[in-house]
Amino acid sequence: MIKRITGLLGICVLTCAAAFGQLQDNLPLRIKVGVYNVGHFNQGRLGGFQGDGKMMQAELFRWKSWIAQQGLDIFAFNEWNRYFDKDSTVIAEESILKPSYKNIYLGKENRWIYNGIATNYTLENIRQEKWDGDYYAVLGDLKVGNKTITVISSHIPWQKEWHESSINALLSTLKKYEYFICMGDMNAFDKVQMKFTEAGFNMANGGTQGWFATAAGTNAAEGRIGAVPNRSIDNIVTSSNIKIMNVSAPFTHLNDLDHLPILADLVVTW
């Protein structure tokens, strides 16, 4: 009798394991993602948040709270700053990201360009792809069963002499992957970003839901609101087998004079 029960348990374990191993082939996977050019916590200028004392602590709390409130499975960011404050007393990674995320993958800390990914998933094979100047992308592989989703946080240069070659290099990189989620500051005009859809990819900003102006400071300086042409410079681009829904570019009351984030729900269709 005991042998029979043991045998049945073994069959059950093998059946469940097989079913779990095939999960990615049977059911779509939903992932909530977002990307934010945080502007060194100083509206796009170096040096960290410029207030001190209670003002700095209040702003630190607002950043930490905003990140926690979004509940993103994967949070990509550009123009990170090692220290949150101008006096270099608060390590931003420890104070802002670690309360919400177990795994933080940071790229090379250049003077202006500093990309990263925060997630409670485990990414493997962390690496960088270099664009022109100090610009680059940090990449990591998310393993789901026998499939791999490459997660990318990228920053493309705005400088005319570097922009086109870097966009083309990014496009070439994306074509290598069967499944990918690429998030970042593209610094590109609308027609240039259409190259992503022309290549067969999906994109959040300029996709099914239209354009979302994320260069908020430029809009405000010109007295404009809404989807002004060529102000939708931040984006989420995916392989064709990952659908993009529920896109938003909310005001955060944090870095709104520089950039707005792009948030979206993704469904991996396998």
N, C-alpha and C positions, 0 to 999 in steps of 0.2 A: 504493500500500500504506500509506504514511504517512498519507494523507488518510483512508483507511478506518479505521485504528487510532485516529486523532484523533476521528473521528466516533463510534466505539464508546465511547471514553472519555467523550465528551460526554454520550452517552445514559445511561451508567452513573452519572455525576455527577448528572444531572437526576433519574434514578430514585431514587437514594439520598436526594437532597434532598427529593423528594416523600414518600418513605417516612418520613423523619425528621420532616417537617412534620406527618404524620398520626399520629405516635407516640401523642400524647395521646388519640386517638380509638380506638386499637387495644389499648393496654396500660395497665393501672393503674399509678399512680405511688405508690411507698411512701416515706413521710417519717417520720422519728423526731423527735418533738418533746417539749418539756417546759417547764414554767413553775415558777418558784420565787420566792416572796416572801422575799428574802434578809435582810429585817429590818435593813438598814444594817450588816450583819455584826456586829450587836450585840444579837441576840435581840429585835429589834423596837424597840430604843431608838436614839436618835440618837447620833452621835459616832464611828462606826466601831468596830472591834475595840479593846477596852480594854487588852489586854496590850501589852507593849513588848519590845524586844530579841529574844532567841531565841524567846520565846513568840509574839510577833507574826509572826516569820518562819516559824515552824512552822505557825501557823494559816493564813497566806497560802499556804503550800505545799499545805495540805490542801484549801483552796478551789479552787486552780488544778488540783490533781489530780482532785478530784471532778468538776469540769466536763469535764475531758478524758476521764475514764473513761466518762462517759455516752454520748459519741459522738453527741450530738443534732445533727440537721440544722438544726433551728431551736430556739433557746433563748430563751424570753421570761422577763423578770424584773420584779419590783416592789420598791419600797422600796430601790432601789439607793443607793449612797453614792459620791460622787466619789472620796473617799479611803478606802482600806481601813482605815487605822489612826487612832487618836485624835489622833496628832500630825501628821496630814496630810502624811506623807512618802511614801506609796505611792499612786499613782493606780490605782484599782481596775481601770479599763478596760484599761490597759496591762498590768498584772501578772496579771490573772485571766482576761480574755476573749481578748486578742489572741494568746496562745500557741495557742489553738484555733480562733479565728474571724477571718476576713479582714474581714468587714463587721459593724459595730456601729452600731445606730441608736438613739439616745437621745432621749427626750422632754424636756419642760421640767423643769428641776431645781427642784422646790418643796421646802419644808422637810421634809415627811414623804413626799410622793408624787413618785416618780421612776421612770418605766417605761422599758423598753428591749427591744430584740430583737438577738440575736447570731446570725449565720448565715454560711455560706460561699457561699450563694446571693446574688444581687444583687436587692435590693428597690428598686422605683421608686416615685415619687410619695409620698414620706414625708410624713405629715401627722398631725394630732391631732384627736381629737373630745373636746370638753370635757364633763365631767359636773359635778355640783354641787360647790361648794367648790373645792379644789385638785386634785380627782380628774380623771383623763382616760384616754384610750386613745391609743397611738401606733400608726399603721397604715402598711403598705407593701404594694406590689403585686408578687407573684412571677409573672413571665411564663413560661408553658410553651406553646410553639408559639403558637397564636392564642387561648389561654385565659389567664385571670388569676385567681390565687388571692390573695385579700386576707388578709394576716397581721396579727394584732392582739394587742397586749399591753395589757391593761386592768386598772384598779384601781377597784372600785366602793366608794363610801363606806359605812361601817357606821352612820353617824349616822342616826337615825330620820327626821329632817326632810329628809334628802337621798337616802336609800336607794332608795325606791320609784321616784321620778322618774328617778333615774340608771339603774336596771335597765330601766325602760321605754324610756329613750333608747337604751340599748345594744341592746335588742331591735329597735327601729326601725332602727338603723344596720345590724344584721346582715341584715335583710330586704332591703337594697339589693343584696346581693352574691350572685352565682350560686355562687361558690366562696369559702369563707372558713375560716380557722382562727383562733379567738379564744381566747386563753389569759390567765388572770389570777386575781386575788384578787377573788372575787365578794362576799365578806362577807355571804352570803345563807343563810337557812334552807333546808332541803331543799325544802319546798313552793314556795318562791319560785324556786329553780333549776329546778323542774319546768316553769316557763314556757318554758324553752328547748326541751324536748321537745314541749310542747304547740304550739309554733310550727313544729314539723316538723324541728327541728335534732337533731343527735346530740350527746351529751356523755359525757365520760370518767368523771367522778365522779358516781355515781348513774345510770349507763347500764347497759349489758349486764352488767358485772362488779359492779354494786352500788356501795355507798358506801365511800369511803376518808376517814377522819378526818384532816384536815390541820392543824387547830388543835391541834397536839400539846401545846403548853404548857398550854392550858386542860384538856385531858384529864388530863395528868399531875398538875396541881394538885388535881384532883378524884379522883385515884386510879383513873382509868378508862383502858382501852385498847380498841382496835378501833373499829368504825364506830358511834360514839355519835351519835344524832340531832342534827342541826344543828351538827355540827363539821366538816362537809365543805365548807369555804368556798372552796377553790381548785379551779379547773376548767379543762377544755379543751372548748370547744364548736365544732362544725363544721357546715357546711352538710350537707344530707341526702345529697349525693353523695360525701361523704368519710366512710369507715368508720373506726371507732375500735376498736383491739384492743390487747391486751397492756398494760393499764393498771396502774400501780403508784404507790404513795406511800411511797417508802422513807425510813427514817431515814438521815440523812446524817452525824450527829455534828458538824454545823456550826451550823445555826439551829434545831435540833429543839425548843428550848424555846418557839419562836414558831410557825413554820410548817414543814410538810413539802412537798416538791415533788410535782407530778403529772407523770408521764411516760407516754407512749403512742406506739404505732405507728399511723400513719394510712395509709389506702389511698384515693387519689383515683380514683374509678371513671369519671370523665368521662361 
